[in-house]
């Protein structure tokens, strides 16, 4: 089966059509937007701190511990609501370049986070309370902001872009 055949079959399910054609899609979209606000907002606090722009009175580790639960709750809700929204319009989304870009940016944000935690975070005890973290931490923070702002922009672009 091709991707198009799979997404067509998914979109033809009655429950998927109910999502796409009724009150559920706007409700899911509302949950998705608020979830992304939680994700981007909590990540932005840490990224701004990594860039030396905000919350210099907090250690990076403390700020991360305080915001991480909000990030994960928001991310899980965004994935769930996004998956249901996708099912409602699977064929259209699977060929939409903005949707594909959004997924690519989410993966890039995840890779950036993984690289930060595997490499830079190991030495956090040495620079945790410094007003300006080391260059690797600042690059990770800048890339994270760039990727997540891109996710939001690509998400908005989906509605105005048609599949190829």
C-alpha positions as CSV (number, residue, x, y, z in Angstrom):
1,X,0.0,0.0,0.0
2,X,1.1,3.5,-0.8
3,X,1.0,6.4,1.7
4,X,-1.9,7.9,-0.2
5,X,-3.8,4.6,0.0
6,X,-3.2,4.4,3.7
7,X,-4.2,8.0,4.4
8,X,-7.3,7.7,2.1
9,X,-8.4,4.6,4.0
10,X,-7.8,6.4,7.3
11,X,-9.8,9.4,6.2
12,X,-12.7,7.2,5.1
13,X,-13.3,5.8,8.6
14,X,-16.5,7.1,10.0
15,X,-14.9,8.4,13.2
16,X,-12.3,10.3,11.1
17,X,-15.1,11.9,9.1
18,X,-16.9,12.8,12.3
19,X,-13.7,14.6,13.5
20,X,-13.3,16.4,10.2
21,X,-16.9,17.4,9.7
22,X,-18.2,18.3,13.1
23,X,-17.5,20.2,16.2
24,X,-14.6,18.0,17.2
25,X,-12.0,19.5,14.8
26,X,-12.3,23.0,16.1
27,X,-12.3,21.7,19.7
28,X,-9.1,19.6,19.0
29,X,-7.5,22.6,17.3
30,X,-8.2,24.7,20.4
31,X,-6.5,22.1,22.6
32,X,-3.7,21.9,20.1
33,X,-3.0,25.6,20.1
34,X,-3.1,25.9,23.9
35,X,-0.8,22.8,24.2
36,X,1.7,24.5,21.9
37,X,1.5,27.6,24.0
38,X,2.5,25.5,27.0
39,X,5.3,23.9,25.0
40,X,6.7,27.0,23.4
41,X,6.2,29.1,26.6
42,X,8.0,26.7,28.9
43,X,10.8,26.0,26.4
44,X,11.2,29.8,25.8
45,X,11.9,30.4,29.5
46,X,14.8,28.0,29.4
47,X,16.0,29.1,26.0
48,X,16.1,32.7,27.0
49,X,18.0,31.8,30.1
50,X,20.5,29.8,28.0
51,X,20.9,32.9,25.8
52,X,21.6,35.0,28.9
53,X,18.5,37.1,28.3
54,X,16.2,36.1,31.1
55,X,15.9,34.7,34.6
56,X,19.6,35.2,35.4
57,X,18.6,35.0,39.1
58,X,17.7,31.3,38.5
59,X,20.1,28.5,37.8
60,X,19.5,26.8,34.5
61,X,18.9,23.5,36.2
62,X,16.3,24.9,38.6
63,X,14.5,26.7,35.7
64,X,14.6,23.5,33.7
65,X,13.1,21.4,36.6
66,X,10.3,24.0,37.1
67,X,9.3,24.2,33.4
68,X,9.9,20.6,32.2
69,X,6.6,19.2,33.5
70,X,4.7,21.9,31.7
71,X,6.6,21.2,28.5
72,X,5.9,17.5,28.6
73,X,2.2,17.9,29.5
74,X,1.8,20.4,26.6
75,X,3.8,18.2,24.2
76,X,1.7,15.1,25.0
77,X,-1.6,17.0,24.6
78,X,-0.3,18.6,21.3
79,X,0.7,15.2,19.9
80,X,-2.7,13.6,20.8
81,X,-4.8,16.5,19.6
82,X,-2.6,16.8,16.5
83,X,-2.9,13.1,15.7
84,X,-6.7,13.3,15.9
85,X,-6.7,16.4,13.7
86,X,-4.4,14.6,11.2
87,X,-6.8,11.6,11.0
88,X,-9.6,13.9,10.1
89,X,-7.7,15.1,7.0
90,X,-5.0,12.5,6.6
91,X,-4.7,12.6,2.8
92,X,-4.6,16.4,2.7
93,X,-2.1,16.7,5.5
94,X,0.2,14.0,4.3
95,X,0.8,15.8,1.0
96,X,0.9,19.3,2.5
97,X,4.4,20.9,2.4
98,X,3.7,23.0,5.5
99,X,2.6,20.0,7.5
100,X,5.8,18.1,6.4
101,X,7.9,21.1,7.3
102,X,6.2,21.3,10.7
103,X,7.1,17.6,11.4
104,X,10.6,18.1,10.2
105,X,11.1,21.1,12.6
106,X,9.7,19.0,15.5
107,X,12.3,16.3,14.7
108,X,15.0,19.0,14.5
109,X,13.9,20.4,17.8
110,X,14.1,16.9,19.3
111,X,17.6,16.3,17.9
112,X,18.7,19.7,19.2
113,X,17.4,18.8,22.7
114,X,19.0,15.4,22.6
115,X,22.4,16.8,21.5
116,X,22.2,19.5,24.2
117,X,21.5,16.9,26.9
118,X,24.0,14.4,25.7
119,X,26.9,16.9,25.2
120,X,26.4,20.3,26.9
121,X,24.1,19.4,29.9
122,X,26.8,17.1,31.3
123,X,28.8,20.1,32.4
124,X,25.9,22.2,33.7
125,X,27.3,22.1,37.2
126,X,30.2,24.2,36.0
127,X,28.1,27.0,34.4
128,X,24.7,26.6,35.9
129,X,24.6,29.9,37.8
130,X,26.6,32.0,35.3
131,X,24.8,34.9,33.8
132,X,26.0,33.8,30.4
133,X,26.2,30.1,29.7
134,X,28.9,28.6,27.4
135,X,28.5,29.1,23.6
136,X,27.3,25.5,23.1
137,X,24.4,26.1,25.5
138,X,23.6,29.5,23.8
139,X,23.6,27.8,20.3
140,X,21.2,25.1,21.6
141,X,18.9,27.7,23.1
142,X,18.9,29.8,19.9
143,X,18.2,26.7,17.7
144,X,15.5,25.6,20.0
145,X,13.7,28.9,19.8
146,X,14.2,29.0,16.0
147,X,12.8,25.4,15.6
148,X,9.8,25.9,17.8
149,X,8.8,29.3,16.3
150,X,9.1,27.5,13.0
151,X,6.8,24.8,14.2
152,X,4.2,27.4,15.1
153,X,4.6,29.3,11.8
154,X,4.5,26.1,9.7
155,X,1.4,25.0,11.7
156,X,-0.4,28.2,10.7
157,X,0.8,27.9,7.1
158,X,-0.9,24.4,6.8
159,X,-4.3,26.1,6.5
160,X,-3.1,28.2,3.6
161,X,-1.1,25.5,1.7
162,X,-2.4,22.7,-0.4
163,X,-0.8,19.3,-0.9
164,X,1.4,18.5,-3.9
